Amino acid sequence: MIGKTIQIYLPDGNPKGVKKASITTDKVEIIQIPRTDLAENNKLLNFNGVYILVDSLKSEKPEIYIGKGNVKNRTYSHDSKKEFWNLVFAIRLKDETGFNDAHNSYLEYYFINKAKKLKQSIMNENKQLPKCPNLPEEIISELECYIQTIETLLSTLGLKCFQPLENINAKKKDLLSCSDKYGNIGYGEYTEEGLLLYKGAICKKDLHKGTDHIAKRDELIASGTLKLQNGHYILQDNTIFSSVSSAAALVLGRRANGWSEWKNKSGKTLDELERANNEK
């Protein structure tokens, strides 16, 4: 993969505020604005483009909405009508021509379609998939180059739901497992993003005594990613956990130290594997 230089500009110097992200050799720019800063920065969004509303970048499965149009006007409307979102990502070209309506229609179609296929986000507001516009092959080819940049920038800014989990670089070749004597078992791998828990994990239905809450469990049940089958919760999709302990706790139904619970086929814990790797 060819290296890239990414520039992130903070107009007001606040790392939690407005951000403008771009690759120095590319025309694409993404503007990220917190909802609380929207009123005083909406002039930055006075262009026609594709935008993504997001509830939280900390969620393993964020709720998003993808739309197109004059981003300033659309976000103004959404501010009074949609409750869930806290951030907007607006996509544009830095030159004067920008994306035209046909380009924006294709980008909207592409990102809604990809988000629905990957199932790494909640899309309660995008109920329908828009039609793919009929564009010349050379225009689609050009847009696909821009899409690569857009996905890179979104991931850099913390929105990773358009990044296929199988493309996340694994830190280990070892397949890891976490299990107990009650038939609960999950398989996964340790990656740069955390613990990737594979689809099909068998998770404890009832929490152990003394455990009243497990991070992400309620969210995964509500979204349908965890479904009750034959007395266990079954994971329906590959799911990334930023905490290896949260992934272990989900499988075991109790608080757990993921560094000692996740083991390879030889019985070495993730902690032992990581220490050995760091000592090389």
Backbone as JSON, one array per atom type, in Angstrom:
{
  "sequence": "MIGKTIQIYLPDGNPKGVKKASITTDKVEIIQIPRTDLAENNKLLNFNGVYILVDSLKSEKPEIYIGKGNVKNRTYSHDSKKEFWNLVFAIRLKDETGFNDAHNSYLEYYFINKAKKLKQSIMNENKQLPKCPNLPEEIISELECYIQTIETLLSTLGLKCFQPLENINAKKKDLLSCSDKYGNIGYGEYTEEGLLLYKGAICKKDLHKGTDHIAKRDELIASGTLKLQNGHYILQDNTIFSSVSSAAALVLGRRANGWSEWKNKSGKTLDELERANNEK",
  "N": [[0.84, -1.19, 0.0], [0.55, 2.21, -0.84], [2.1, 4.94, 0.82], [0.51, 7.68, 2.54], [0.03, 11.18, 3.1], [-1.74, 12.73, 5.5], [-3.62, 15.54, 6.24], [-4.88, 17.28, 8.95], [-6.76, 19.89, 9.86], [-7.4, 22.21, 12.41], [-9.63, 24.58, 12.77], [-10.29, 26.27, 14.97], [-8.44, 25.54, 16.78], [-9.16, 23.63, 18.63], [-9.07, 20.34, 19.58], [-11.34, 18.81, 19.93], [-13.22, 20.02, 18.49], [-14.2, 21.57, 15.42], [-13.02, 19.96, 12.47], [-10.96, 19.75, 9.6], [-10.2, 17.55, 7.15], [-7.85, 16.14, 4.9], [-6.1, 14.56, 2.18], [-2.89, 15.35, 1.18], [-2.24, 15.28, -1.52], [-4.61, 15.12, -2.87], [-7.94, 16.06, -3.96], [-10.17, 15.8, -2.37], [-12.01, 16.73, 0.51], [-12.92, 16.42, 3.91], [-15.18, 17.66, 6.21], [-15.59, 17.85, 9.6], [-17.94, 18.4, 12.07], [-19.0, 19.02, 15.33], [-22.3, 18.7, 16.66], [-22.95, 20.61, 18.57], [-21.42, 22.75, 17.83], [-22.44, 23.63, 15.51], [-24.08, 25.86, 14.76], [-22.42, 28.16, 14.77], [-20.62, 27.52, 12.85], [-21.82, 26.84, 10.49], [-21.51, 28.07, 8.04], [-19.38, 26.87, 6.85], [-20.46, 24.72, 5.65], [-21.87, 25.36, 3.43], [-22.47, 24.17, 0.76], [-23.15, 21.87, -1.94], [-23.3, 18.49, -1.29], [-22.41, 15.2, -0.06], [-23.31, 13.94, 3.13], [-22.79, 12.7, 6.46], [-24.5, 11.87, 9.3], [-23.79, 11.19, 12.69], [-24.05, 9.33, 15.71], [-22.18, 8.68, 17.8], [-18.64, 8.37, 18.0], [-17.5, 6.62, 19.67], [-18.98, 4.37, 19.91], [-19.29, 0.88, 19.27], [-20.91, 0.13, 17.25], [-22.06, 2.44, 15.56], [-24.9, 4.69, 15.29], [-26.05, 5.95, 12.26], [-26.77, 8.37, 9.66], [-27.14, 8.9, 6.24], [-27.01, 11.32, 3.76], [-27.74, 13.72, 1.1], [-27.29, 16.89, -0.6], [-27.7, 20.48, -0.19], [-25.53, 21.0, 2.28], [-25.49, 22.71, 4.47], [-28.18, 23.63, 4.64], [-29.51, 21.17, 4.93], [-28.46, 20.07, 7.32], [-29.33, 22.0, 9.08], [-32.08, 21.55, 8.98], [-32.16, 18.89, 9.94], [-31.28, 19.31, 12.51], [-33.44, 20.14, 13.96], [-35.22, 18.07, 13.63], [-34.17, 15.47, 13.84], [-33.1, 13.45, 16.44], [-30.95, 11.79, 17.23], [-28.26, 12.32, 16.51], [-24.85, 13.55, 16.89], [-22.65, 14.45, 15.59], [-21.49, 15.68, 12.42], [-20.29, 14.66, 9.28], [-19.09, 16.09, 6.45], [-18.75, 15.85, 2.97], [-16.69, 16.93, 0.36], [-15.28, 18.48, -2.62], [-12.23, 20.27, -2.9], [-11.87, 22.13, -4.89], [-13.4, 24.7, -7.01], [-15.45, 23.7, -8.62], [-16.43, 21.26, -7.54], [-18.42, 18.38, -6.42], [-20.99, 17.34, -8.6], [-24.64, 17.07, -8.94], [-25.18, 14.49, -9.92], [-22.83, 13.12, -9.25], [-23.0, 13.29, -6.44], [-25.34, 11.82, -6.01], [-24.48, 9.27, -6.73], [-22.45, 8.83, -4.83], [-23.95, 8.94, -2.46], [-25.63, 6.7, -2.85], [-23.64, 4.69, -2.95], [-22.42, 4.74, -0.35], [-24.58, 4.31, 1.41], [-25.41, 1.78, 0.53], [-23.07, 0.28, 1.02], [-22.81, 0.54, 3.81], [-25.12, -0.78, 4.69], [-24.58, -3.37, 3.8], [-22.23, -4.07, 5.21], [-23.07, -3.97, 7.84], [-22.15, -2.71, 10.15], [-23.08, -0.57, 11.42], [-25.9, 1.27, 12.75], [-28.86, 1.91, 11.07], [-31.41, 3.36, 11.26], [-32.72, 5.51, 10.13], [-32.18, 5.59, 7.39], [-34.07, 4.01, 5.59], [-34.66, 3.15, 3.01], [-32.9, 2.03, 0.1], [-31.33, 4.14, -2.11], [-31.67, 4.51, -5.72], [-29.1, 3.44, -7.95], [-27.41, 5.83, -9.8], [-27.31, 6.21, -13.36], [-24.36, 6.4, -14.75], [-21.59, 7.41, -16.87], [-18.9, 5.12, -17.57], [-16.31, 6.15, -17.22], [-16.72, 8.25, -15.44], [-17.63, 6.94, -13.15], [-15.34, 5.47, -12.56], [-13.58, 7.54, -11.87], [-14.91, 8.52, -9.61], [-14.67, 6.32, -7.91], [-12.0, 6.41, -7.24], [-12.01, 8.72, -5.69], [-13.64, 7.78, -3.66], [-12.02, 5.93, -2.32], [-10.25, 7.68, -1.06], [-12.08, 9.11, 0.55], [-13.0, 7.08, 2.31], [-10.62, 6.45, 3.62], [-10.08, 8.88, 4.94], [-12.38, 9.16, 6.57], [-12.08, 6.95, 8.26], [-9.68, 7.66, 9.5], [-10.53, 9.87, 10.93], [-12.07, 8.62, 12.78], [-14.45, 7.33, 12.18], [-15.33, 4.26, 11.48], [-17.06, 2.5, 10.29], [-17.28, 1.91, 7.61], [-15.23, 0.33, 6.93], [-14.28, -2.8, 6.06], [-14.33, -5.52, 8.31], [-12.72, -7.75, 7.87], [-10.57, -6.67, 6.63], [-9.06, -5.43, 8.49], [-5.9, -5.18, 9.93], [-4.45, -7.97, 11.3], [-2.84, -8.52, 14.42], [-1.82, -10.87, 15.16], [-1.29, -14.19, 13.94], [-2.45, -16.22, 15.18], [-5.4, -17.98, 15.92], [-7.76, -17.09, 18.27], [-9.48, -18.15, 21.23], [-12.22, -18.14, 23.55], [-13.75, -19.53, 26.31], [-16.08, -21.46, 28.37], [-17.21, -23.86, 30.88], [-19.87, -24.15, 30.41], [-20.64, -24.29, 27.82], [-20.43, -21.97, 26.41], [-18.75, -20.15, 23.95], [-16.37, -18.37, 22.07], [-14.71, -17.3, 19.1], [-11.92, -15.54, 17.74], [-9.75, -12.81, 16.71], [-6.84, -10.88, 17.49], [-6.5, -7.53, 16.75], [-5.37, -4.42, 15.21], [-7.37, -2.7, 15.9], [-8.57, -3.78, 18.08], [-10.24, -6.53, 19.69], [-11.41, -8.78, 17.41], [-14.32, -10.32, 17.25], [-15.64, -13.28, 16.09], [-18.4, -13.96, 13.92], [-21.06, -16.06, 15.0], [-20.33, -16.65, 17.58], [-21.01, -18.14, 20.7], [-22.82, -17.07, 23.32], [-23.3, -16.44, 26.82], [-26.57, -16.62, 28.13], [-27.84, -15.68, 30.54], [-26.66, -13.38, 32.92], [-23.92, -13.86, 35.18], [-24.16, -14.14, 38.78], [-23.7, -11.16, 40.59], [-22.84, -9.75, 38.46], [-24.14, -7.15, 36.85], [-24.21, -5.74, 34.54], [-22.9, -5.6, 31.24], [-20.64, -4.14, 29.1], [-21.72, -2.99, 25.96], [-23.41, -5.15, 25.53], [-26.28, -4.86, 25.8], [-26.69, -3.06, 23.74], [-25.95, -4.58, 21.48], [-27.86, -6.59, 21.57], [-30.21, -5.1, 21.23], [-29.84, -4.15, 18.64], [-30.04, -6.43, 17.16], [-27.8, -7.88, 16.63], [-26.98, -9.69, 18.48], [-28.68, -12.62, 19.0], [-31.2, -14.58, 20.54], [-30.96, -18.01, 20.8], [-31.73, -21.32, 21.3], [-31.2, -21.23, 24.09], [-28.91, -19.7, 24.34], [-27.16, -16.64, 23.57], [-26.46, -15.77, 20.26], [-23.93, -14.55, 18.21], [-24.45, -12.57, 15.41], [-22.95, -11.29, 13.46], [-19.55, -10.58, 12.48], [-17.78, -8.77, 14.91], [-16.18, -5.92, 16.21], [-14.32, -5.24, 19.13], [-13.12, -2.74, 21.14], [-12.01, -3.22, 23.57], [-10.44, -6.05, 24.86], [-11.29, -7.36, 27.08], [-14.0, -6.71, 27.3], [-15.0, -8.15, 25.15], [-14.51, -10.78, 25.99], [-16.1, -10.81, 28.3], [-18.64, -10.59, 27.19], [-18.99, -13.1, 25.97], [-18.74, -14.84, 28.17], [-20.52, -13.93, 30.07], [-19.96, -12.54, 32.38], [-17.85, -10.42, 34.44], [-14.57, -10.15, 33.16], [-11.09, -10.83, 32.62], [-9.76, -10.12, 29.75], [-7.19, -10.47, 28.74], [-6.19, -12.74, 29.92], [-8.2, -14.59, 29.47], [-8.57, -14.97, 26.7], [-7.16, -17.27, 24.5], [-4.7, -19.06, 22.54], [-4.54, -21.97, 20.34], [-2.63, -23.51, 21.56], [-2.86, -22.95, 24.17], [-1.72, -20.69, 25.18], [-2.02, -17.52, 26.67], [-3.49, -14.39, 25.6], [-2.12, -12.3, 26.75], [0.4, -13.48, 27.24], [1.17, -14.0, 24.6], [1.32, -11.43, 23.53], [3.34, -10.28, 25.13], [5.51, -11.88, 24.4], [5.72, -11.17, 21.74], [6.36, -8.44, 21.95], [8.84, -8.58, 23.06], [10.5, -9.37, 21.07]],
  "CA": [[0.0, 0.0, 0.0], [1.32, 3.44, -0.94], [1.93, 5.84, 1.95], [-0.26, 8.91, 2.32], [0.16, 12.24, 4.1], [-3.06, 13.26, 5.83], [-3.6, 16.82, 6.94], [-6.09, 17.59, 9.72], [-6.69, 21.28, 10.28], [-8.34, 22.59, 13.46], [-9.82, 26.02, 12.58], [-10.29, 27.02, 16.22], [-7.4, 24.99, 17.65], [-9.75, 22.71, 19.6], [-9.08, 18.98, 19.02], [-12.68, 18.23, 20.03], [-14.12, 20.87, 17.72], [-14.26, 21.41, 13.97], [-11.83, 19.42, 11.82], [-10.94, 19.63, 8.14], [-9.23, 16.5, 6.84], [-7.59, 15.92, 3.48], [-4.81, 14.0, 1.78], [-2.25, 16.52, 0.58], [-2.17, 15.16, -2.98], [-5.95, 14.81, -3.35], [-8.88, 17.18, -3.91], [-11.27, 15.53, -1.44], [-11.91, 17.26, 1.88], [-14.03, 16.09, 4.81], [-15.34, 18.6, 7.32], [-16.27, 17.23, 10.75], [-18.42, 19.44, 12.98], [-19.91, 18.58, 16.39], [-23.61, 19.36, 16.59], [-22.95, 21.77, 19.46], [-20.68, 23.84, 17.17], [-22.99, 23.77, 14.16], [-24.63, 27.19, 14.49], [-21.38, 29.15, 14.49], [-19.74, 27.04, 11.78], [-22.61, 26.32, 9.36], [-21.04, 28.66, 6.78], [-18.44, 25.92, 6.25], [-21.24, 23.65, 5.02], [-22.72, 25.95, 2.38], [-22.15, 23.56, -0.53], [-23.88, 20.63, -2.22], [-22.44, 17.34, -1.09], [-22.91, 14.07, 0.74], [-22.98, 14.12, 4.53], [-23.1, 11.58, 7.34], [-24.78, 12.19, 10.69], [-23.31, 10.1, 13.53], [-24.36, 9.55, 17.13], [-20.96, 8.67, 18.62], [-17.5, 7.64, 17.46], [-17.08, 5.66, 20.68], [-19.83, 3.19, 19.81], [-18.79, -0.19, 18.39], [-21.84, 0.07, 16.13], [-22.7, 3.75, 15.65], [-26.08, 5.0, 14.48], [-25.68, 6.95, 11.25], [-27.71, 8.72, 8.6], [-26.4, 9.38, 5.07], [-27.86, 12.11, 2.89], [-27.08, 14.6, 0.14], [-27.97, 18.16, -0.83], [-26.96, 21.58, 0.42], [-25.28, 20.45, 3.61], [-25.9, 23.72, 5.46], [-29.64, 23.59, 4.78], [-29.95, 19.85, 5.39], [-28.14, 19.91, 8.74], [-30.24, 22.9, 9.82], [-33.35, 20.83, 9.08], [-31.98, 17.72, 10.8], [-31.05, 19.76, 13.89], [-34.74, 20.26, 14.63], [-36.08, 16.92, 13.37], [-33.54, 14.19, 14.18], [-32.56, 13.57, 17.79], [-29.9, 10.87, 17.6], [-26.9, 12.6, 16.05], [-24.0, 14.5, 17.61], [-21.56, 14.85, 14.69], [-21.73, 15.58, 10.98], [-19.15, 14.61, 8.37], [-19.51, 16.6, 5.14], [-17.76, 15.45, 1.96], [-16.68, 17.87, -0.76], [-14.02, 18.7, -3.32], [-11.68, 21.56, -2.51], [-11.88, 23.11, -5.99], [-14.65, 25.46, -7.13], [-16.5, 22.94, -9.31], [-17.01, 20.34, -6.57], [-19.23, 17.27, -6.92], [-22.3, 17.76, -9.1], [-25.76, 16.3, -8.4], [-25.03, 13.08, -10.29], [-21.76, 12.58, -8.4], [-23.52, 13.15, -5.07], [-26.3, 10.71, -6.0], [-23.72, 8.02, -6.75], [-21.78, 8.69, -3.54], [-24.97, 8.6, -1.47], [-25.99, 5.3, -3.11], [-22.51, 3.82, -2.61], [-22.18, 4.64, 1.08], [-25.73, 3.65, 2.04], [-25.34, 0.38, 0.14], [-21.96, -0.37, 1.72], [-23.12, 0.48, 5.24], [-26.12, -1.83, 4.9], [-23.95, -4.67, 3.58], [-21.25, -4.36, 6.25], [-23.81, -4.13, 9.1], [-21.34, -2.23, 11.26], [-23.72, 0.65, 11.92], [-27.36, 1.22, 12.86], [-29.37, 2.84, 10.06], [-32.86, 3.45, 11.43], [-33.27, 6.62, 9.34], [-32.03, 5.27, 5.96], [-34.84, 2.78, 5.41], [-34.66, 2.75, 1.6], [-31.66, 2.19, -0.65], [-31.6, 4.91, -3.33], [-31.25, 3.89, -6.97], [-27.77, 3.8, -8.45], [-27.56, 6.63, -11.02], [-26.67, 5.69, -14.58], [-23.26, 7.3, -15.09], [-20.58, 6.84, -17.77], [-17.88, 4.31, -16.91], [-15.16, 6.96, -16.83], [-17.1, 9.04, -14.27], [-17.64, 6.01, -12.02], [-13.94, 5.17, -12.26], [-13.04, 8.69, -11.16], [-15.54, 8.57, -8.28], [-14.12, 5.25, -7.09], [-10.73, 6.92, -6.7], [-12.37, 9.63, -4.6], [-14.21, 6.98, -2.58], [-10.9, 5.4, -1.53], [-9.79, 8.77, -0.2], [-13.13, 9.39, 1.54], [-13.0, 6.02, 3.32], [-9.4, 6.62, 4.41], [-10.23, 10.05, 5.81], [-13.4, 8.87, 7.58], [-11.48, 6.04, 9.24], [-8.7, 8.43, 10.26], [-11.28, 10.74, 11.84], [-12.69, 7.78, 13.81], [-15.67, 6.66, 11.72], [-14.75, 3.07, 10.88], [-18.1, 1.54, 9.91], [-17.18, 1.59, 6.19], [-14.02, -0.46, 6.79], [-14.6, -4.21, 6.29], [-13.58, -6.07, 9.43], [-11.71, -8.69, 7.42], [-9.42, -5.93, 6.14], [-8.29, -4.91, 9.61], [-4.65, -5.92, 10.04], [-4.33, -8.77, 12.51], [-1.54, -8.47, 15.05], [-1.38, -12.24, 15.35], [-1.86, -15.19, 13.05], [-3.13, -17.19, 16.03], [-6.83, -17.91, 16.2], [-7.97, -17.05, 19.71], [-10.79, -18.61, 21.7], [-12.59, -17.86, 24.94], [-14.84, -20.48, 26.55], [-16.3, -21.92, 29.73], [-17.73, -25.23, 30.97], [-21.3, -24.13, 30.15], [-20.88, -24.33, 26.37], [-20.25, -20.65, 25.79], [-17.44, -20.1, 23.3], [-16.2, -17.42, 20.98], [-13.42, -17.3, 18.41], [-11.6, -14.23, 17.18], [-8.33, -12.47, 16.52], [-6.44, -9.58, 18.03], [-6.18, -6.64, 15.64], [-4.98, -3.06, 15.57], [-8.55, -2.01, 16.41], [-9.06, -4.45, 19.27], [-10.55, -7.95, 19.51], [-12.43, -9.06, 16.4], [-15.08, -11.51, 17.64], [-16.24, -13.81, 14.87], [-19.81, -14.35, 13.81], [-21.33, -17.41, 15.48], [-19.95, -16.8, 18.99], [-22.08, -18.6, 21.59], [-22.66, -16.22, 24.5], [-24.18, -16.8, 27.94], [-27.86, -15.92, 28.12], [-28.08, -14.98, 31.82], [-25.42, -12.92, 33.54], [-23.57, -14.47, 36.46], [-24.47, -13.35, 39.97], [-22.69, -10.14, 40.85], [-22.62, -8.98, 37.23], [-25.44, -6.58, 36.46], [-24.11, -5.04, 33.25], [-21.72, -5.85, 30.4], [-20.56, -3.11, 28.06], [-22.11, -3.31, 24.57], [-24.35, -6.29, 25.43], [-27.64, -4.37, 25.53], [-26.67, -2.44, 22.41], [-25.92, -5.64, 20.47], [-29.17, -7.26, 21.6], [-31.2, -4.18, 20.65], [-29.61, -4.01, 17.19], [-30.23, -7.72, 16.5], [-26.51, -8.53, 16.4], [-27.06, -10.85, 19.38], [-30.03, -13.2, 18.96], [-31.39, -15.71, 21.44], [-31.2, -19.27, 20.11], [-31.44, -22.54, 22.07], [-30.68, -20.96, 25.43], [-27.7, -18.87, 24.3], [-27.13, -15.55, 22.59], [-25.56, -16.07, 19.16], [-23.48, -13.35, 17.5], [-24.87, -12.7, 14.01], [-21.97, -10.67, 12.56], [-18.24, -10.25, 13.04], [-17.91, -7.53, 15.69], [-14.92, -5.47, 16.79], [-14.37, -4.7, 20.49], [-11.89, -2.01, 21.45], [-11.5, -3.85, 24.79], [-10.45, -7.52, 24.8], [-12.05, -7.83, 28.25], [-15.42, -6.6, 26.97], [-15.33, -9.27, 24.26], [-14.55, -11.98, 26.83], [-17.26, -10.7, 29.18], [-19.85, -10.87, 26.41], [-19.09, -14.55, 25.78], [-18.82, -15.57, 29.44], [-21.62, -13.43, 30.88], [-19.45, -12.04, 33.66], [-16.63, -9.62, 34.31], [-13.48, -11.04, 32.78], [-9.82, -10.26, 32.16], [-9.58, -10.66, 28.41], [-5.79, -10.82, 28.47], [-5.96, -14.12, 30.37], [-9.27, -15.47, 28.99], [-8.36, -15.3, 25.29], [-5.99, -18.15, 24.36], [-4.55, -19.72, 21.24], [-4.78, -23.42, 20.4], [-1.62, -24.11, 22.43], [-3.16, -22.6, 25.54], [-1.06, -19.44, 25.58], [-2.95, -16.41, 26.79], [-3.2, -13.21, 24.78], [-1.08, -11.56, 27.46], [1.68, -14.15, 26.96], [1.49, -13.82, 23.18], [1.71, -10.03, 23.33], [4.64, -10.06, 25.77], [6.52, -12.53, 23.56], [5.86, -10.36, 20.53], [7.02, -7.18, 22.29], [10.24, -8.84, 23.44], [11.28, -9.72, 19.88]],
  "C": [[0.88, 1.24, 0.0], [1.03, 4.34, 0.25], [1.18, 7.1, 1.57], [0.03, 9.9, 3.45], [-1.21, 12.87, 4.3], [-2.91, 14.53, 6.66], [-4.94, 17.03, 7.66], [-5.92, 18.98, 10.31], [-7.77, 21.57, 11.31], [-8.54, 24.1, 13.39], [-9.77, 26.84, 13.87], [-9.28, 26.48, 17.23], [-7.89, 23.98, 18.66], [-9.8, 21.3, 19.01], [-10.42, 18.28, 19.11], [-13.7, 19.03, 19.23], [-14.12, 20.55, 16.24], [-12.93, 20.89, 13.44], [-12.03, 19.42, 10.31], [-9.83, 18.64, 7.79], [-9.08, 16.33, 5.34], [-6.27, 15.19, 3.33], [-4.14, 15.05, 0.9], [-2.2, 16.47, -0.94], [-3.53, 14.94, -3.62], [-6.88, 16.0, -3.17], [-10.0, 17.0, -2.9], [-10.98, 16.15, -0.07], [-13.14, 16.81, 2.67], [-14.02, 17.07, 5.97], [-16.16, 17.92, 8.41], [-16.66, 18.33, 11.73], [-19.31, 18.81, 14.05], [-21.23, 19.35, 16.3], [-23.65, 20.63, 17.44], [-22.25, 22.98, 18.84], [-21.28, 24.21, 15.82], [-23.4, 25.21, 13.85], [-23.55, 28.19, 14.09], [-20.45, 28.73, 13.37], [-20.51, 26.58, 10.54], [-22.21, 26.94, 8.02], [-20.05, 27.74, 6.08], [-19.16, 24.85, 5.44], [-22.12, 24.17, 3.89], [-22.28, 25.46, 0.99], [-23.01, 22.32, -0.7], [-22.93, 19.45, -2.1], [-23.16, 16.23, -0.37], [-22.46, 14.29, 2.17], [-23.41, 12.89, 5.32], [-23.32, 12.11, 8.75], [-24.43, 10.97, 11.55], [-23.66, 10.39, 14.99], [-23.1, 9.64, 17.97], [-19.87, 7.88, 17.93], [-17.0, 6.59, 18.45], [-17.87, 4.37, 20.61], [-19.2, 2.16, 18.88], [-19.66, -0.29, 17.14], [-22.64, 1.37, 16.12], [-23.99, 3.83, 14.85], [-25.71, 6.12, 13.53], [-26.87, 7.25, 10.34], [-26.9, 9.34, 7.47], [-27.37, 10.12, 4.16], [-27.05, 12.96, 1.93], [-27.92, 15.87, -0.03], [-27.1, 19.3, -0.34], [-26.77, 21.25, 1.89], [-25.68, 21.43, 4.71], [-27.4, 23.65, 5.71], [-30.12, 22.27, 5.37], [-29.65, 19.65, 6.88], [-29.0, 20.83, 9.61], [-31.59, 22.22, 10.03], [-33.24, 19.66, 10.05], [-31.8, 18.13, 12.27], [-32.36, 19.85, 14.66], [-35.6, 19.0, 14.53], [-35.49, 15.58, 13.77], [-32.8, 14.35, 15.51], [-31.21, 12.88, 17.97], [-28.47, 11.38, 17.41], [-26.19, 13.67, 16.87], [-22.85, 15.04, 16.76], [-22.05, 14.81, 13.25], [-20.39, 15.55, 10.26], [-19.66, 15.04, 7.0], [-18.38, 16.39, 4.14], [-17.84, 16.41, 0.78], [-15.34, 17.82, -1.48], [-13.54, 20.11, -3.01], [-11.69, 22.58, -3.64], [-13.27, 23.73, -6.14], [-15.78, 24.64, -7.74], [-17.2, 21.97, -8.35], [-17.72, 19.17, -7.23], [-20.55, 17.83, -7.44], [-23.39, 16.83, -8.55], [-25.64, 14.81, -8.71], [-23.94, 12.41, -9.46], [-22.28, 12.31, -6.99], [-24.52, 12.01, -4.96], [-25.57, 9.37, -5.97], [-23.05, 7.79, -5.39], [-22.77, 8.32, -2.44], [-25.37, 7.14, -1.62], [-24.88, 4.37, -2.61], [-22.4, 3.64, -1.09], [-23.36, 4.04, 1.84], [-25.69, 2.15, 1.77], [-24.25, -0.35, 0.92], [-22.25, -0.51, 3.21], [-24.12, -0.62, 5.54], [-25.51, -3.21, 4.74], [-23.01, -5.04, 4.72], [-21.9, -4.58, 7.62], [-22.98, -3.73, 10.31], [-21.86, -0.9, 11.81], [-25.22, 0.4, 12.0], [-27.92, 2.29, 11.94], [-30.89, 2.93, 10.13], [-33.49, 4.49, 10.51], [-33.14, 6.4, 7.84], [-32.74, 3.96, 5.67], [-34.78, 2.26, 3.98], [-33.28, 2.95, 0.99], [-31.96, 2.97, -1.92], [-31.11, 4.16, -4.57], [-29.86, 4.36, -7.35], [-27.94, 4.6, -9.74], [-26.8, 6.02, -12.18], [-25.62, 6.69, -15.05], [-22.29, 6.63, -16.05], [-19.48, 6.13, -16.97], [-16.71, 5.16, -16.41], [-15.46, 7.83, -15.6], [-17.09, 8.16, -13.02], [-16.22, 5.67, -11.59], [-13.3, 6.3, -11.47], [-13.6, 8.77, -9.74], [-14.99, 7.49, -7.36], [-12.77, 5.62, -6.51], [-11.0, 7.86, -5.53], [-12.89, 8.85, -3.4], [-13.11, 6.39, -1.7], [-10.37, 6.45, -0.57], [-10.79, 9.06, 0.91], [-13.1, 8.36, 2.66], [-11.76, 6.12, 4.21], [-9.54, 7.76, 5.4], [-11.26, 9.8, 6.91], [-12.83, 7.96, 8.67], [-10.47, 6.76, 10.11], [-9.38, 9.33, 11.29], [-12.05, 9.95, 12.9], [-13.97, 7.09, 13.41], [-15.26, 5.45, 10.89], [-15.78, 2.09, 10.34], [-18.11, 1.23, 8.41], [-15.93, 0.76, 5.89], [-14.35, -1.93, 7.06], [-13.72, -4.79, 7.39], [-12.49, -7.02, 8.97], [-10.48, -7.99, 6.87], [-8.59, -5.31, 7.25], [-7.06, -5.79, 9.81], [-4.59, -6.67, 11.37], [-2.93, -8.65, 13.08], [-0.96, -9.88, 15.2], [-2.01, -13.15, 14.3], [-2.66, -16.2, 13.85], [-4.62, -16.92, 16.1], [-6.99, -17.99, 17.71], [-9.36, -17.57, 20.05], [-10.96, -18.24, 23.17], [-13.8, -18.72, 25.25], [-14.99, -20.77, 28.04], [-16.92, -23.31, 29.7], [-19.22, -25.31, 30.66], [-21.64, -24.13, 28.66], [-20.81, -22.99, 25.68], [-18.85, -20.57, 25.2], [-17.45, -19.09, 22.16], [-14.82, -17.53, 20.39], [-13.18, -15.9, 17.84], [-10.12, -14.04, 16.99], [-8.07, -11.08, 17.07], [-5.93, -8.71, 16.89], [-5.75, -5.28, 16.15], [-6.14, -2.28, 16.18], [-9.08, -2.61, 17.7], [-9.29, -5.93, 18.99], [-11.69, -8.1, 18.5], [-13.09, -10.39, 16.75], [-15.86, -12.0, 16.44], [-17.73, -14.1, 15.03], [-19.98, -15.79, 14.27], [-20.93, -17.64, 16.93], [-21.18, -17.17, 19.82], [-21.89, -17.93, 22.94], [-23.7, -16.57, 25.57], [-25.45, -15.95, 27.94], [-28.03, -15.06, 29.38], [-26.75, -14.61, 32.45], [-25.19, -13.63, 34.86], [-23.96, -13.56, 37.61], [-23.33, -12.37, 40.23], [-22.33, -9.33, 39.63], [-23.96, -8.45, 36.76], [-25.4, -5.89, 35.11], [-22.82, -5.43, 32.56], [-21.74, -4.85, 29.25], [-20.9, -3.69, 26.7], [-23.17, -4.4, 24.46], [-25.75, -5.82, 25.06], [-27.74, -3.77, 24.13], [-26.72, -3.5, 21.31], [-27.24, -6.41, 20.42], [-30.22, -6.39, 20.91], [-31.06, -4.07, 19.14], [-29.83, -5.32, 16.43], [-28.93, -8.44, 16.2], [-26.34, -9.73, 17.32], [-28.49, -11.36, 19.37], [-30.09, -14.44, 19.83], [-31.76, -16.95, 20.64], [-30.8, -20.43, 21.03], [-30.74, -22.25, 23.4], [-29.4, -20.17, 25.48], [-27.95, -17.68, 23.38], [-26.08, -15.89, 21.53], [-25.22, -14.78, 18.42], [-23.73, -13.52, 16.0], [-23.86, -12.14, 13.01], [-20.63, -10.55, 13.27], [-18.33, -8.88, 13.72], [-16.58, -7.18, 16.33], [-15.17, -4.89, 18.17], [-13.05, -3.99, 20.77], [-11.23, -2.58, 22.71], [-11.58, -5.36, 24.67], [-11.25, -8.09, 25.96], [-13.55, -7.74, 28.01], [-15.86, -7.75, 26.08], [-15.44, -10.56, 25.06], [-15.79, -11.97, 27.73], [-18.56, -11.01, 28.45], [-20.05, -12.37, 26.26], [-19.42, -15.24, 27.1], [-19.96, -15.11, 30.33], [-21.21, -12.96, 32.25], [-18.25, -11.14, 33.4], [-15.46, -10.55, 34.06], [-12.25, -10.24, 32.39], [-9.52, -10.89, 30.8], [-8.17, -11.09, 28.1], [-5.45, -12.23, 28.93], [-7.02, -15.08, 29.85], [-9.09, -15.88, 27.53], [-7.06, -16.08, 25.13], [-5.91, -18.7, 22.95], [-4.7, -21.23, 21.43], [-3.77, -24.15, 21.29], [-1.84, -23.77, 23.89], [-2.47, -21.35, 26.04], [-2.07, -18.31, 25.61], [-2.54, -15.27, 25.86], [-2.12, -12.36, 25.43], [0.29, -12.16, 27.18], [2.11, -13.93, 25.52], [1.96, -12.4, 22.91], [3.07, -9.74, 23.93], [5.75, -10.66, 24.92], [6.78, -11.72, 22.31], [6.63, -9.07, 20.81], [8.48, -7.37, 22.64], [11.11, -9.18, 22.25], [12.09, -8.52, 19.39]]
}
